[in-house]
Amino acid sequence: LDEHKYRPGPYTPLDLFLYRTWWKPFSEFLPRWLAPNALTLIGMSVVVSSAALLVVCSPSLVSTTPAWGELLTAFLLIVYQ
């Protein structure tokens, strides 16, 4: 393990496009003191809260949910993306 060196794969055109348009501007918006693990936890909490919202609105997951619940869940999933 001491001799192992990480070598990332080649960047795709999509990687380069997303880096310029989303990743780099978003990372400059975040404070420097915010840990990467905190971003992971924030993303997880968004997904868990959207799933919990659907379960609260429709416990059996068979009945219809209110329109505001579906819109809020869609918004939270877009935030997660």
Phi, psi and omega per residue, in radians:
L1 nan -0.491 -3.131
D2 -1.136 -0.502 -3.085
E3 -1.560 -0.130 -3.099
H4 -1.232 2.381 3.077
K5 -2.272 2.243 -3.121
Y6 -1.236 2.298 3.058
R7 -2.209 1.899 3.139
P8 -1.237 2.755 3.100
G9 -1.319 3.038 -3.138
P10 -1.222 2.618 3.092
Y11 -1.375 2.435 3.081
T12 -1.591 2.877 3.063
P13 -1.028 -0.582 3.105
L14 -1.161 -0.698 3.089
D15 -1.034 -0.804 -3.119
L16 -1.140 -0.696 3.114
F17 -1.126 -0.827 -3.137
L18 -1.155 -0.577 3.111
Y19 -1.092 -0.810 -3.116
R20 -1.214 -0.712 -2.983
T21 -1.617 -0.438 -3.051
W22 -2.234 -1.004 -2.986
W23 -1.086 -0.866 -3.087
K24 -1.158 -0.863 3.106
P25 -1.073 -0.669 -3.141
F26 -1.182 -0.692 -3.135
S27 -1.198 -0.509 3.085
E28 -1.305 -0.388 3.106
F29 -1.298 -0.516 -3.082
L30 -1.360 2.553 3.077
P31 -1.201 2.596 -3.098
R32 -1.179 -0.438 -3.097
W33 -1.385 -0.166 -3.127
L34 -1.346 2.119 -3.089
A35 -1.307 2.585 3.083
P36 -1.016 -0.606 3.110
N37 -1.144 -0.532 3.096
A38 -1.167 -0.646 3.074
L39 -1.110 -0.681 3.097
T40 -1.107 -0.748 3.122
L41 -1.164 -0.641 3.087
I42 -1.123 -0.778 3.103
G43 -1.084 -0.717 3.116
M44 -1.136 -0.691 -3.132
S45 -1.162 -0.563 3.084
V46 -1.144 -0.779 -3.137
V47 -1.164 -0.767 -3.137
V48 -1.133 -0.695 3.137
S49 -1.185 -0.608 3.098
S50 -1.206 -0.664 3.085
A51 -1.183 -0.716 3.118
A52 -1.123 -0.649 3.105
L53 -1.067 -0.762 3.117
L54 -1.142 -0.667 3.133
V55 -1.200 -0.653 3.116
V56 -1.191 -0.713 -3.126
C57 -1.278 -0.533 -3.116
S58 -2.516 1.487 -3.055
P59 -1.024 -0.575 3.141
S60 -1.478 -0.203 -3.089
L61 1.036 0.366 3.099
V62 -1.984 -0.675 3.141
S63 -1.292 2.876 -3.118
T64 -1.314 2.648 3.084
T65 -1.805 2.743 3.097
P66 -1.134 2.682 -3.110
A67 -1.049 -0.668 -3.123
W68 -1.139 -0.575 3.116
G69 -1.192 -0.717 3.110
E70 -1.185 -0.694 3.121
L71 -1.155 -0.720 3.125
L72 -1.160 -0.687 3.091
T73 -1.116 -0.749 3.102
A74 -1.083 -0.734 3.109
F75 -1.077 -0.780 -3.132
L76 -1.124 -0.634 3.108
L77 -1.235 -0.577 3.061
I78 -1.196 -0.679 3.067
V79 -1.053 -0.708 3.126
Y80 -1.099 -0.644 -3.129
Q81 -1.116 nan nan
